[in-house]
Amino acid sequence: MKYWASIELPEGDIPVALAGRGGAAPSWFYRDVDGVREIGITGALYPVGDEVLGVIGYDWILDAINGVDSVRLFIDSPGGVVHPALERIMRRLQGIDSEAIITGTCASAAYFIGRSCKRLISDGYTTEVGGIGAYVLLWDFGEANKNRGVRPIKIKIGEMKGIGAGGEYTRAEIDEVYRELKDIFDGYMNILGSKYAQFADGRVYTAVRAFEMGLIDGVTPAIYTGEDAMANDADDVIVEQADACEQETQAEACEVEMKAEEPVKDVEQKAEEPVEEKVMKKLPVRRVSDDFAPERLFYKLLEIHKTRTAAWAALERINQEAYMKLRNKLHF
């Protein structure tokens, strides 16, 4: 019997992904950036991953997060199958330096994973968050059997053995299925903490609403395009900083220094005073701590690296101040 923690109905059975011993994550599933393991978690989640079927498994996630001290997850998943491996993932993430960035949907089992991280941030205002709950789908063919004149006979040892065999369920059997599902679900909620129990009604919220309710830790601007309606001349300087950083092998500091032109002197002053040497001056660059500067820097890095994962990593590498401000910045 398959229990689901997902906001989407399963599209048929994927038996290969629901059984087996599991294995090592493929090399493309994660990458290490400056000591941080970055992992993309997308689509419905199953106990065992399969490259041919195109499904991500809990076994891959466990393999990727074991043996490392710092993890960054990028999540776009409606959830997946209820399985003991999900609990192991949650406990492991709670024991290391971990953060999760929501790039699309983070619901049900995927929310359990993301919320187990020390930090859970949404990349955008309209991502979907929550869907806390679980379900099992049972098909009762009692009426159909009756209409066909078929009566299944169940011979069993043990009151609750063979639940649903023959496609029919008694009230007691349905109650037993619910008890088991609730016991498993309560185990996950105990790991997250009691304060999240009030949200276990299956509802899904936008990121802004989820932040207001305390489901996530922050919201950053959605990156839908490189254009920014709030851009101005000062912000353009920040964009130029990103280019300079890339050309200088992604230097740790992202500060621009240029030679300033000699000040213009009138004729009388020029005749009386000796010619001054060129002076090194800093341009009036607006610092990354000012309004919208971190966003503009991130936009440019996104244009350069093409993916959010790479852009976040580059931002953290070349300008820690901008990275921390953007990650922790909420409504602006």
N, C-alpha and C positions, 0 to 999 in steps of 0.2 A: 504494500500500500504506500503510495507516494503522497507525502505532505509537501505543500508549497508555501513559500514565503515570497510572493511575487505579486505585482499589481497587473501582470499580463497573464492571460490564459496560455498554458503550454500548447505549442503547435505540434500536436502529435507526440508520440513516444520517441525518445532517443535512447534505446536500450544500452548502447555502448557507453554512453555518458552517465548512465545511472548505475552501472555495475563495474566491477573490476577493482584491482588493487591500487590503481593510480600510479603516477610516475613523475619523473622530473619535468619541470617546466621547459618548454622549448626556448632556445636562445633569444628569439625575437620578442618573447613575452615581457622581458624586463631589461633594464640597462642601469649601469652604475654611473652616477654623475657626482663628482667631488665627494665621494664617500656616502652618497645617498642612493638607495636603490629605488628606482622609479618603475612603477607597474601600472599598466593600463587595464582596467577591469570593465569590460563592455559586454552587453547582451545578457541573456539568461544564464544563470550559474548552475552547474551540475557537479555532482561529486567527483567525476572524472572528466578531465578535458580531452578533447579530440580535435586535432588539426584538420582532419578530413571533413568532419561534420561542422567544423567552425564554431565549437562551443568551448567556453572557458570553464575549467574545473577548479574545485576547491583544492585539489591536489597540486595544481600549478601554483596557486596562491601560497599555499603552505610551503612548498619547496622554495619559492622566491623570497619569502620573508624570513625563513630560517637561516641562522648564521650571520645575520646582519644586525646592526644596531640602530640604523636610521632608514626609514621608509617613507616614500611619498607615493600615494595612490591617486590615480586619475579615474574617476568613477562615472560611468554612464550605463547603468544597469537597472532593470525593473525588479531584480531579486532572483530567486531561484528555488532549488529544491532544499527542503529541510533535511539536514544531515549532520551527524556528529562532527564532521570536519569543520563545519561552520563555527562551532564552539571553539575549536582549537585555534582557528584563525583569530577570533575575537580576543581570546586570552593572550595570544602571542603579541598582537598589536598593542594591547594595553601595557605590555611589559617593556616596550622599546620606544625610542623617539619616533613618533609616527604622525603623519598628517595626511589628510585626504582632501582632494579638490574635486568638487562636483562639476562635471562638464556637461551633463545632460540630465539624467535621472539617477536618483539615489534613493531607492525604495526597498522596503521589506528586507530581505536578506542582505542586499547591497547596503542598506542603511545600517544594519547591524555591524557590517564590516567598517563602514566609514565612521560611524559614531564610536567605535572601539578605538579609533585613533585619538591621539592627544588633541588634535586640532581638525576641525571639519569646516571647510570653507567652500562657498559656492562661487563658481566663476560665472556670474551673471545673475540677474534679478528673476528670470523666468524659468530657471531650472526646477525640476520636480523633486520634492523631498518628502519623506515620510512613508506612507503606506504600511505602517507598522501593524503586523498581524500575520495570520497563517490560515490555510484552509486545506481541505481535502475534498476531492470530487468523487461522489459515489453515484453509481447508476443502479436504480432499482427496477428490475424487469418483472416485478410481481404481477402487475396488471397484464402485461404482454403475455406472460406465461399462462395466466388464467384464461385469456382470450384464445390461446392456442391449445388449451387443454393440457398443458404441461405442468407437472408439479415436481420440482426438485426435491429429492430426499437426502438429507444431510445426516450422516452417522458420525458422531464425534465423541472424543473423550476430552472433557474440559469444557466448561460452560461457554467460554468465549473463543473456542477454537473454530476456525473456518468462517470467520465473519465475512458475510457477503458472498459466500460460495453459492453458486447457482443463481446469482444476480438478485437475491432477495435479502432484505435486512429487517430484523426485528427492532423494536424500539430500544430494547436493552443493548443490542449490538451498536446502534447509532450512538447511544450515550457512552458506550465504551470507547468508540473511536474518538469522540469529542474529549473524553478524559485524557486519553493518551496524547492527543494533539495539544491540549492545554498544558499538560505537564511539560512537554518539550518546549513549548513557547515560553512558559514561565521561567524555564531555565535560562533562555536567552535574555529575557528581561532582567533577571537577577544579575547577569553579568553587566548589563548596561547601567543599571541603577534604578531605584524605585521611582525617581522623578519622571522617568519616561513612560511609566505605566499608564498615565492619564491620556497619552496619545495613541494607545494601542486600540484604535478603532478602524484602521485601514485607510483613513483619509490621507490624501496627498495634498501638499501645499506648495505654493511658489516659494522661492528662496527668501524673499523679503518677509513673507508671513512666517516662514519656518524660523527665521532669525528672531523675529519678535516673540515667538513662542518658546524660544530656547532650544530648538531642535538642532541648530547649527551655530557655529561660533562667529561667522562673518560672511559678508557678501562683497565681492569685488565686481568691477564693471564687466558686463558681457562683451566678449570680443567677437563681434559679428563682422566688422569691417575695419580696415586700417584708417578710415576717415573718422575725424572727431569734430563734431560741431562746435566744441568748446575750445578748439585750438586757437592760439594767438602767437604773436611773434616770440614771446618769451618761451612758450612751449616748443616752438620750432627749434630753439637752441638745444633743448633736451633731446630732440630727435637727432640733431647733429652729434650730440654726445654719444649716442648709441653707435652711430657709424664709426666714430673715432675709436671707440672701445673695441669694435670688431677688427678694425685695421691694425690695432696695436696688440694683437693676439689676446684679446679679451682681458685686458689689464684689470687688476682688482679695483683700482680707483678710476672713476669716470669723470675727471675734471679737465676742462679745456683751458690751456694757456696759449695765448697768441701774442705776437708782438703788436703793440699799438703803434699807430702811425704818429709821426712827430706832430706835435701841436703847431697850428699855423701861427706865425708871428708877423706882426706888422713890420714895415720896412725900417722904422726908427729903432725898434727893439732889436731887430736882427743885426743892425749895424753896431749897436752898442755892446751887445752881449755875444760871447763866443758860441759857436754852434754846439748844442748839447747832443750827447750820445743818445741813441735810441733807448727807450726805457721799456722794460718788460712789465706789462700790466695785465691784470686779469680782466677779461670782458665781464660786463655786468650780467653774468649767467644766473638765472633763477635756480635756486637749489632744488633738489628733488623733494625736499620737505614741503615745498610750496604746493598750492592747489593744482591738481591735475597733472603735475609733472611726472609722477610715477606711471600714470596711465599712458601718457604719451611715449615714455620710454619703452613700456611694455608693447605698445602698438608697433613701434618700429622694430623691436626684436622679433615680433610675430611675423612681420613682413620679411625679415631676414631669414628666420629659421623655419617658417612655414607651419609649424605645429605649436600648440599651446605648451606641450610638455617641454619642448626644447626652449621655448621663449621663457618659461618660468625658470628653467635651469640656468639659462644665460643671464637673466636678470639677477638671480641670486649670486652668480659668480662675479659679475662685473660691478654690481652696485648693491651691497647688502642693505644699505639704508633704504633705497627705493623698494627693494624686495620686501623688507619687513613692514614698511609703511603700507604698501599695496595689499599685502596679505592680511594685515590687521585692520585695514580701513573698512569702514562699514558703509554708512549712507552718506553720500556727498552729492 
